[in-house]
Amino acid sequence: MNRFEKLLAEKATLLADGATGTTFFGMGLQSGDAPELWNIDFPERVATHYRAFVDAGSDLILTNSFGGTRYRLKLHQAESRVAELNIAAAEILREVVERCGREIVVAGSIGPTGEILAPLGDLETEDAVAAFAEQALALEQGGADVIWIETMSSQEEVECAVRGAQQTALPIVFTMSFDTNGRTMMGVGAADMMALHQRLGAHACGTNCGIGASEVVATILNMQASKPADSGDPILVAKANCGIPEFIDGEIHYNGTPEIMARYATMARDAGARIVGGCCGTTAGHVAAMRHALDTTAPGPLPSIEDVERELGAVTKGAQAQASGQHEVQTRGSSRRRRRR
């Protein structure tokens, strides 16, 4: 059994890692630089980043390969180095994991190409599929256990990424960023995403990044409520930013505390996420607090939107409306079932 599938079978909730860029900026990465180049130029820094999340208790860690397609690397004159950089990203993490003494999933991170698909843009579908396949195959060669497609906005690009990843023999996860009033930048809502997940047949799906922990938990609630009746119990992923970014002394800082991220972790779990982690701004210290909370707090009831807002902060009206709409549909369905009895 694949390591990803094995840990999901053994554990009720997997704890993922936190931010990559936040850590690397603290190590000297400059704005505009490609962190993927560090896999060759500064492999020990990348290993140090990985080890921090191993020590924090993560069950699943993403490779340093988010911008590893030929289109993103072209911005740094490195489009010919896709295989080299992605293999190295996975190999460094695989070595760290094998030395740690416990099982941890190596998740091969794939982000958007940064291009716009035809007919609105210049990127043809088959070229996008080929680029995602090139990256996914390199991550598999480097030792990834799962292909982790993340921070997507359009259904079309998700489909291209999944098609490319299907050229490997690995499980596939995809997440989208719900950052525009309860939807992605391209207008995808929770129900749209659940239908997409069922159509593509990925192993798991969910949400990452976005505008904070409260919105991520609300989106998980909406995904749970809108899953197709014949979809079973899909594996959902929650990976929230650590609060809201603020400029302090010319640098970006996220205002989420370890206590808030710990509460977010348990609420995301109770909302239905099987894989919980952090995104931008989430340090190893935050993840350690999340680990402690998940290990010491018993599962609770399904939280309401009101619970989420009280504990984690405001939820956008768009996400609230989706939740209200699902509640109305569920109430009508329950009434019809009672009348049939």
C-alpha positions as MATLAB code, in Angstrom:
seq = 'MNRFEKLLAEKATLLADGATGTTFFGMGLQSGDAPELWNIDFPERVATHYRAFVDAGSDLILTNSFGGTRYRLKLHQAESRVAELNIAAAEILREVVERCGREIVVAGSIGPTGEILAPLGDLETEDAVAAFAEQALALEQGGADVIWIETMSSQEEVECAVRGAQQTALPIVFTMSFDTNGRTMMGVGAADMMALHQRLGAHACGTNCGIGASEVVATILNMQASKPADSGDPILVAKANCGIPEFIDGEIHYNGTPEIMARYATMARDAGARIVGGCCGTTAGHVAAMRHALDTTAPGPLPSIEDVERELGAVTKGAQAQASGQHEVQTRGSSRRRRRR';
ca = [
       0.000    0.000    0.000;
       1.231    3.495   -0.816;
       2.517    5.377    2.269;
      -0.094    8.132    1.847;
      -2.941    5.624    1.703;
      -1.454    3.639    4.584;
      -1.306    6.602    6.962;
      -4.825    7.672    6.014;
      -6.009    4.170    6.875;
      -4.189    4.226   10.223;
      -4.950    7.758   11.445;
      -8.192    9.686   11.713;
      -6.427   12.982   10.918;
      -3.102   13.693    9.240;
      -1.229   16.840   10.182;
       0.413   18.521    7.205;
       3.184   21.130    7.289;
       3.131   24.927    7.124;
       4.604   27.629    4.912;
       7.639   27.229    2.678;
       8.222   30.811    1.551;
       7.910   32.220    5.070;
      10.706   29.927    6.257;
      12.946   30.610    3.293;
      12.602   34.384    3.547;
      13.914   34.007    7.067;
      16.885   32.098    5.646;
      17.753   34.766    3.108;
      15.524   34.163    0.103;
      14.882   37.474   -1.641;
      11.565   38.598   -3.091;
      11.364   37.475   -6.717;
      13.828   34.617   -6.278;
      12.831   31.051   -7.140;
      12.940   28.849   -4.015;
      13.123   25.784   -6.291;
      16.691   26.768   -7.248;
      17.669   26.239   -3.602;
      17.156   22.491   -4.113;
      20.484   22.553   -5.980;
      22.152   25.729   -4.706;
      21.374   25.377   -0.974;
      20.122   21.831   -0.331;
      21.004   21.965    3.384;
      18.742   24.990    3.869;
      15.921   23.062    2.215;
      16.629   20.047    4.433;
      16.595   22.304    7.513;
      13.165   23.570    6.476;
      11.871   20.025    6.092;
      13.376   18.910    9.409;
      11.620   21.735   11.259;
       8.226   20.303   10.289;
       9.334   16.752   11.034;
      10.257   17.928   14.532;
       6.943   19.812   14.828;
       5.046   16.555   14.290;
       3.837   16.759   10.691;
       2.583   13.535    9.121;
       2.796   14.970    5.605;
       5.303   17.483    4.207;
       5.254   19.221    0.833;
       8.310   19.340   -1.397;
       9.952   22.636   -2.314;
       8.586   22.517   -5.857;
       5.476   24.718   -5.941;
       6.777   26.744   -8.902;
       8.422   23.791  -10.598;
       6.667   23.725  -13.968;
       8.582   24.816  -17.031;
       6.374   27.928  -17.253;
       7.170   29.171  -13.762;
      10.844   28.276  -14.047;
      11.074   30.138  -17.360;
      10.797   33.364  -15.340;
      14.220   32.472  -13.914;
      15.757   31.098  -17.127;
      15.518   27.597  -15.650;
      12.816   26.000  -17.810;
      15.298   23.319  -18.952;
      15.888   22.238  -15.327;
      12.421   20.892  -14.467;
      13.563   17.320  -13.891;
      16.715   18.291  -11.985;
      15.006   20.687   -9.589;
      11.929   18.575   -8.893;
      13.846   15.341   -8.413;
      16.117   17.146   -5.950;
      13.154   18.621   -4.049;
      11.731   15.152   -3.432;
      15.074   13.449   -2.828;
      16.074   15.903   -0.091;
      12.771   15.392    1.712;
      12.878   11.622    1.230;
      16.325   11.506    2.855;
      15.161   13.637    5.797;
      12.081   11.461    6.293;
      13.999    8.191    6.130;
      16.305    9.388    8.904;
      13.571   10.565   11.276;
      12.401    7.195   12.570;
       8.712    7.477   11.751;
       6.522    7.366    8.658;
       5.897   10.730    6.979;
       4.315   11.316    3.575;
       6.431   13.028    0.928;
       3.923   15.164   -0.987;
       5.128   16.399   -4.373;
       3.904   20.004   -4.561;
       2.661   21.351   -7.904;
       1.335   24.902   -8.177;
      -0.297   26.832  -11.024;
       1.627   27.528  -14.210;
       0.959   31.258  -13.934;
      -0.380   31.163  -17.505;
      -3.962   31.551  -18.751;
      -5.427   28.658  -20.666;
      -6.836   29.095  -24.181;
      -9.151   30.443  -25.436;
      -8.786   33.278  -22.909;
      -5.001   32.986  -22.898;
      -2.146   31.521  -24.903;
      -1.549   28.223  -23.074;
      -3.041   25.286  -24.961;
      -4.575   22.513  -22.900;
      -2.266   19.760  -24.125;
       0.805   21.915  -23.464;
      -0.396   22.469  -19.898;
      -0.977   18.733  -19.411;
       2.516   18.005  -20.747;
       4.089   20.538  -18.379;
       2.295   19.120  -15.345;
       3.200   15.568  -16.394;
       6.863   16.541  -16.744;
       6.910   17.889  -13.197;
       4.864   15.063  -11.674;
       7.057   12.376  -13.203;
      10.167   14.086  -11.842;
       8.652   14.255   -8.353;
       7.766   10.574   -8.559;
      11.321    9.776   -9.630;
      12.643   11.734   -6.645;
      10.602    9.676   -4.185;
       7.252   11.441   -3.716;
       4.418    9.368   -2.225;
       1.591   11.547   -3.577;
       1.203   14.319   -6.146;
      -0.126   17.388   -4.345;
      -1.667   19.965   -6.707;
      -2.330   23.181   -4.799;
      -3.544   26.793   -4.806;
      -5.526   26.433   -8.026;
      -8.262   28.858   -9.082;
      -9.766   27.418  -12.269;
     -11.383   24.056  -12.870;
      -9.694   23.859  -16.255;
      -6.194   24.104  -14.808;
      -7.023   21.538  -12.128;
      -8.153   19.164  -14.867;
      -4.902   19.693  -16.790;
      -2.827   19.153  -13.644;
      -4.685   15.972  -12.708;
      -4.366   14.621  -16.255;
      -0.646   15.273  -16.120;
      -0.297   13.706  -12.659;
      -2.182   10.624  -13.831;
       0.860    9.737  -15.909;
       2.479    8.706  -12.617;
       1.440    5.747  -10.487;
       0.876    7.952   -7.417;
      -2.274    9.072   -5.589;
      -3.376   12.613   -6.450;
      -4.622   15.442   -4.214;
      -5.753   18.855   -5.399;
      -6.613   21.979   -3.458;
      -8.009   25.316   -4.570;
      -7.769   28.766   -2.997;
     -11.132   30.185   -1.935;
     -10.223   33.849   -1.634;
     -13.025   35.789   -3.335;
     -16.146   35.973   -1.189;
     -16.440   32.224   -0.713;
     -15.191   31.316   -4.175;
     -11.932   31.022   -6.052;
     -10.692   33.902   -8.172;
     -12.232   32.152  -11.192;
     -15.640   31.781   -9.519;
     -15.474   28.152   -8.368;
     -17.656   27.439   -5.323;
     -17.587   24.538   -2.873;
     -20.285   22.591   -4.715;
     -18.453   23.080   -8.029;
     -15.293   21.723   -6.484;
     -16.959   18.640   -5.048;
     -18.483   17.862   -8.437;
     -15.044   18.334  -10.010;
     -13.495   15.976   -7.466;
     -16.055   13.297   -8.237;
     -15.514   13.709  -11.980;
     -11.710   13.558  -11.804;
     -11.467   10.760   -9.267;
      -8.611   12.246   -7.242;
      -7.808   10.677   -3.889;
      -8.514   13.876   -1.939;
      -9.362   17.525   -2.444;
      -9.699   20.649   -0.369;
      -8.712   24.239    0.155;
      -5.486   26.053    0.958;
      -4.202   29.599    1.302;
      -7.153   31.993    0.839;
      -7.919   34.703    3.372;
      -7.531   33.034    6.739;
      -8.456   30.144    8.968;
     -12.129   31.033    9.414;
     -12.776   31.015    5.677;
     -10.984   27.691    5.247;
     -13.110   26.019    7.920;
     -16.270   27.534    6.411;
     -15.260   26.174    3.005;
     -14.734   22.691    4.455;
     -18.232   22.878    5.963;
     -19.617   23.898    2.578;
     -17.761   21.083    0.822;
     -19.100   18.540    3.277;
     -22.638   19.818    2.873;
     -22.494   19.939   -0.938;
     -20.816   16.621   -1.708;
     -22.780   14.524   -4.225;
     -25.020   11.926   -2.627;
     -23.174    9.048   -4.309;
     -19.646   10.309   -3.549;
     -19.184    8.436   -0.271;
     -17.012   10.177    2.292;
     -14.411   12.181    0.361;
     -11.062   12.960    1.986;
     -10.926   16.719    2.517;
      -7.869   18.915    3.028;
      -7.677   22.183    4.998;
      -4.477   24.249    4.827;
      -5.109   27.769    6.097;
      -2.974   30.878    6.117;
      -1.743   31.915    9.554;
      -4.013   34.920    9.997;
      -3.860   38.087    7.920;
      -0.620   39.504    6.449;
       0.539   42.872    7.783;
       3.462   45.091    6.759;
       5.682   45.760    9.771;
       9.003   47.560    9.276;
       8.863   46.833    5.564;
       8.300   43.091    5.982;
       5.214   40.890    5.808;
       4.131   39.314    9.083;
       1.073   37.124    9.674;
      -0.973   37.860   12.782;
      -2.097   34.316   13.579;
      -0.894   33.005   16.926;
      -0.089   29.371   17.760;
      -3.214   29.356   19.954;
      -5.444   30.467   17.063;
      -3.912   27.933   14.666;
      -4.365   25.197   17.272;
      -8.054   26.040   17.563;
      -8.327   26.194   13.778;
      -6.820   22.701   13.507;
      -9.408   21.112   15.784;
     -12.292   23.008   14.160;
     -11.149   21.998   10.669;
     -11.021   18.389   11.835;
     -14.482   18.640   13.374;
     -15.778   20.247   10.160;
     -14.701   17.147    8.258;
     -11.100   17.644    7.102;
      -8.975   14.479    7.257;
      -5.766   16.371    6.432;
      -5.095   19.634    8.287;
      -2.138   21.974    7.943;
      -1.077   25.568    7.518;
      -0.185   27.720    4.545;
       1.362   31.212    4.287;
       2.864   32.461    7.545;
       2.543   29.112    9.340;
       5.821   28.275   11.070;
       6.979   25.063   12.669;
       5.990   26.576   16.013;
       2.415   26.988   14.819;
       2.381   23.411   13.517;
       3.692   22.083   16.843;
       0.760   23.800   18.573;
      -1.609   22.245   16.046;
      -0.074   18.824   16.707;
      -0.619   19.197   20.446;
      -4.214   20.341   19.972;
      -5.117   17.472   17.651;
      -3.532   14.949   20.011;
      -5.088   16.265   23.219;
      -8.521   17.561   22.150;
     -11.250   15.011   21.569;
     -13.282   15.381   18.351;
     -16.294   17.614   18.791;
     -19.593   18.225   17.013;
     -19.832   19.769   13.574;
     -19.204   23.507   14.080;
     -21.633   26.078   12.744;
     -20.668   29.226   10.858;
     -21.456   31.107   14.066;
     -19.004   28.875   15.951;
     -16.328   29.524   13.334;
     -16.779   33.284   13.503;
     -16.758   33.306   17.284;
     -13.564   31.252   17.514;
     -11.590   32.242   14.412;
     -12.971   35.487   13.016;
     -15.292   36.773   10.310;
     -16.446   34.674    7.363;
     -17.260   36.359    4.055;
     -20.894   36.729    3.051;
     -20.341   34.497    0.023;
     -19.217   31.590    2.185;
     -22.057   32.245    4.623;
     -24.561   32.238    1.767;
     -23.294   28.893    0.514;
     -23.607   27.482    4.011;
     -27.117   28.880    4.412;
     -28.145   27.506    1.038;
     -26.877   24.052    1.897;
     -28.646   24.152    5.266;
     -31.892   25.077    3.509;
     -31.493   22.229    1.010;
     -30.691   19.751    3.781;
     -33.704   20.907    5.821;
     -36.046   20.498    2.853;
     -34.559   17.064    2.149;
     -35.023   16.007    5.764;
     -38.650   17.157    5.692;
     -39.324   15.154    2.541;
     -37.744   12.063    4.094;
     -39.888   12.448    7.212;
     -43.039   12.753    5.101;
     -42.128    9.573    3.194;
     -41.903    7.674    6.472;
];
